[in-house]
Amino acid sequence: MLSRLRGLMTRLWTPLADVLLRAGVSPDAVTITGTLVVVATALWAFPTGHLLLGALLIALFTLTDSIDGVMARRAGRSGPWGAFLDSTLDRFGDGAIFAGLVLWYTGAGDHRPTAVLALACLVLGSIVPYARARAEGLGMTASGGIAERADRLFAVLLAAFLVGLGLPVVVMTVVLALLALASAVTVVQRMATVRRQVREAAS
């Protein structure tokens, strides 16, 4: 769903991308700035219990994440460096979101099961992209799975939004449990994909 929204936002952000390029702003600067805002927001809003505000701000900057790509394409500067930078900095943003939830639910939020699940999502969320990157480094592919980054991000931000509106913490607990399970399944799916490719190459 978030990927579809990004497709729409790409069309909407094109005029802004042109303005930024004319102003001399580079796509890399936009990527770095967006990441810093997401990290700062997640590590301030979530640990202090501002789940609603944090979810809204992070969702906004996640949707604007496509601006740098639009700028790079329109400036003719699309390439491996931009893709590498974007993917690498995404890990900072994702980690900050779940770390913020861990801090809240081990602190004033005081709900240890939810904190443990947020920590599990943080760990598993880093293994999912690593499995793909490692496979590609070995000349294979390991994309796909039931929990892509956009799906995980949409689910956790929606849960934070709903709990921030006043729904019980069990909403966040259930969502994080499902995310942790889905992430674990995705890791297994990617491992199975690589194993199959290894066997096919050997035969």
C-alpha positions as CSV (number, residue, x, y, z in Angstrom):
1,M,0.0,0.0,0.0
2,L,2.8,2.4,0.9
3,S,4.5,1.6,-2.4
4,R,1.3,2.6,-4.3
5,L,1.2,5.8,-2.3
6,R,4.8,6.5,-3.2
7,G,3.9,6.1,-6.9
8,L,1.2,8.8,-6.5
9,M,3.5,11.0,-4.5
10,T,6.2,10.7,-7.2
11,R,3.9,12.5,-9.6
12,L,2.9,15.1,-7.0
13,W,6.5,15.8,-6.0
14,T,7.8,16.4,-9.5
15,P,7.2,20.2,-9.5
16,L,8.9,20.5,-6.0
17,A,11.8,18.4,-7.3
18,D,12.3,20.9,-10.2
19,V,12.2,23.8,-7.8
20,L,14.8,22.2,-5.5
21,L,17.1,21.4,-8.4
22,R,16.9,25.0,-9.7
23,A,17.8,26.1,-6.2
24,G,21.0,24.0,-6.3
25,V,19.8,21.4,-3.8
26,S,21.2,17.9,-4.5
27,P,19.3,14.6,-4.3
28,D,21.8,13.4,-1.7
29,A,21.1,16.4,0.5
30,V,17.4,15.6,0.4
31,T,18.0,11.9,1.3
32,I,20.2,12.8,4.2
33,T,17.9,15.5,5.5
34,G,14.8,13.2,5.3
35,T,16.6,10.5,7.2
36,L,17.8,12.9,10.0
37,V,14.2,14.2,10.4
38,V,12.8,10.7,10.7
39,V,15.5,9.5,13.1
40,A,15.1,12.6,15.3
41,T,11.3,12.4,15.3
42,A,11.3,8.7,16.1
43,L,13.8,9.1,18.9
44,W,12.0,12.1,20.4
45,A,8.3,11.5,19.8
46,F,8.0,7.8,20.5
47,P,10.1,7.6,23.8
48,T,8.1,10.6,25.2
49,G,4.7,9.0,24.3
50,H,3.8,11.2,21.4
51,L,2.8,8.3,19.3
52,L,0.2,10.1,17.2
53,L,2.4,13.0,16.3
54,G,5.4,10.8,15.7
55,A,3.4,8.5,13.4
56,L,2.1,11.5,11.4
57,L,5.4,13.2,10.9
58,I,7.3,10.0,10.1
59,A,4.6,9.0,7.6
60,L,4.8,12.4,5.9
61,F,8.6,12.3,5.5
62,T,8.4,8.6,4.4
63,L,6.1,9.7,1.6
64,T,8.4,12.5,0.7
65,D,11.3,10.0,0.5
66,S,10.6,9.7,-3.2
67,I,11.6,13.3,-3.9
68,D,15.3,12.5,-4.0
69,G,14.7,9.8,-6.6
70,V,12.6,12.1,-8.7
71,M,15.3,14.8,-8.5
72,A,18.0,12.3,-9.5
73,R,16.1,11.1,-12.5
74,R,15.2,14.6,-13.7
75,A,18.8,15.7,-13.3
76,G,20.1,12.6,-15.1
77,R,22.0,11.6,-12.0
78,S,20.3,8.2,-11.2
79,G,22.9,5.5,-10.4
80,P,24.3,3.0,-7.9
81,W,25.4,5.6,-5.4
82,G,22.0,7.1,-4.9
83,A,20.4,3.7,-4.6
84,F,23.1,2.6,-2.1
85,L,22.8,5.8,0.0
86,D,19.0,5.6,0.1
87,S,18.9,1.9,1.1
88,T,21.6,2.4,3.7
89,L,19.9,5.4,5.3
90,D,16.6,3.6,5.3
91,R,18.1,1.3,7.9
92,F,18.7,4.2,10.2
93,G,15.1,5.4,10.0
94,D,13.6,1.9,10.5
95,G,15.9,1.2,13.4
96,A,15.0,4.5,15.1
97,I,11.3,3.8,14.8
98,F,11.5,0.5,16.6
99,A,14.1,1.7,19.0
100,G,11.8,4.6,20.0
101,L,9.0,2.1,20.7
102,V,11.4,0.0,22.8
103,L,12.3,3.0,24.8
104,W,8.7,4.0,25.4
105,Y,7.4,0.6,26.4
106,T,10.4,0.0,28.7
107,G,10.0,3.4,30.2
108,A,6.8,5.4,30.9
109,G,4.8,3.2,28.6
110,D,5.6,0.3,30.9
111,H,4.6,-2.7,28.8
112,R,7.4,-5.2,28.7
113,P,5.8,-7.7,26.2
114,T,5.3,-4.9,23.7
115,A,8.9,-3.7,24.2
116,V,10.2,-7.2,23.6
117,L,8.2,-7.5,20.4
118,A,9.5,-4.1,19.2
119,L,13.0,-5.2,19.9
120,A,12.3,-8.4,17.9
121,C,11.1,-6.3,15.0
122,L,14.2,-4.2,15.2
123,V,16.5,-7.2,15.0
124,L,14.5,-9.1,12.4
125,G,14.0,-6.0,10.3
126,S,17.7,-5.7,9.9
127,I,18.2,-9.3,8.9
128,V,15.6,-9.2,6.1
129,P,17.5,-6.6,4.0
130,Y,20.8,-8.2,5.0
131,A,19.7,-11.5,3.5
132,R,18.9,-9.9,0.2
133,A,22.1,-7.8,0.2
134,R,24.3,-10.9,1.0
135,A,22.6,-13.0,-1.7
136,E,23.1,-10.3,-4.3
137,G,26.7,-10.0,-3.2
138,L,27.1,-13.7,-4.0
139,G,25.5,-13.2,-7.4
140,M,22.0,-14.5,-6.5
141,T,18.7,-12.9,-5.7
142,A,16.6,-13.0,-2.5
143,S,13.9,-10.4,-2.8
144,G,10.3,-10.7,-2.0
145,G,8.6,-12.3,1.0
146,I,5.5,-11.5,3.0
147,A,7.0,-8.6,4.9
148,E,8.7,-6.0,2.6
149,R,10.0,-2.8,4.2
150,A,7.0,-0.7,3.0
151,D,4.5,-3.2,4.5
152,R,6.4,-3.3,7.9
153,L,6.6,0.5,8.0
154,F,2.9,1.0,7.2
155,A,1.8,-1.4,9.8
156,V,3.9,0.0,12.7
157,L,3.0,3.6,11.9
158,L,-0.7,2.7,11.6
159,A,-0.5,1.0,15.0
160,A,1.3,4.0,16.6
161,F,-1.4,6.3,15.1
162,L,-4.2,4.2,16.5
163,V,-2.7,3.8,19.9
164,G,-1.9,7.6,19.9
165,L,-5.6,8.2,19.2
166,G,-6.5,6.3,22.4
167,L,-6.8,2.7,21.4
168,P,-5.4,0.2,24.0
169,V,-1.8,-0.9,23.9
170,V,-2.9,-4.4,22.8
171,V,-3.3,-3.0,19.3
172,M,0.4,-2.2,19.2
173,T,1.3,-5.5,20.8
174,V,-0.7,-7.6,18.2
175,V,0.7,-5.6,15.3
176,L,4.3,-6.0,16.5
177,A,3.8,-9.7,17.1
178,L,2.5,-10.1,13.6
179,L,5.3,-8.0,12.2
180,A,7.9,-10.1,14.0
181,L,6.4,-13.3,12.8
182,A,6.1,-12.0,9.2
183,S,9.7,-10.8,9.3
184,A,10.9,-14.2,10.5
185,V,9.0,-15.9,7.8
186,T,10.4,-13.5,5.2
187,V,14.0,-14.3,6.3
188,V,13.2,-18.1,5.9
189,Q,11.7,-17.4,2.5
190,R,14.8,-15.6,1.3
191,M,17.1,-18.3,2.7
192,A,15.0,-20.9,0.9
193,T,15.2,-18.9,-2.3
194,V,19.0,-18.7,-2.1
195,R,19.3,-22.4,-1.2
196,R,17.2,-23.3,-4.3
197,Q,19.5,-21.2,-6.5
198,V,22.6,-22.9,-5.0
199,R,21.1,-26.3,-5.7
200,E,20.2,-25.4,-9.3
201,A,23.6,-24.0,-9.9
202,A,25.2,-27.2,-8.6
203,S,23.1,-29.4,-10.8
